Amino acid sequence: MMRVSIELGFSFKKDLCEDYRVLELPEGADVEAAVRMLALRHPAAQPRLLDGAGHVRSHVAALINGGNVAWKDGLRTPLHDGDRLTLLPPVGGG
């Protein structure tokens, strides 16, 4: 097992309890597995993280140790023990 620390953008925090900050995942887990585990542990956040088919919503941005996974293998980017996974909600404005 590995431990990954979780950081969330402000609007995601309202749907999670305080115990979201660390996830224990099997070795070799990727970003998608971490998001699904987070949604499983915190059902109130599930609609914001996953679509009706159980896939990570396309507007959820993920960073590993500050680097955007879009520039790596996307949601298939592997995590390692001690990584920091940051999930950010969509940004709106005008």
Secondary structure, DSSP 8 states (H G I E B T S, - for coil): -EEEEEEE-HHHHTTS-GGGGEEEE-TT-BHHHHHHHHHHH-GGGHHHHB-TTS-B-TT-EEEETTEEGGGTTGGG-B--TT-EEEEE------
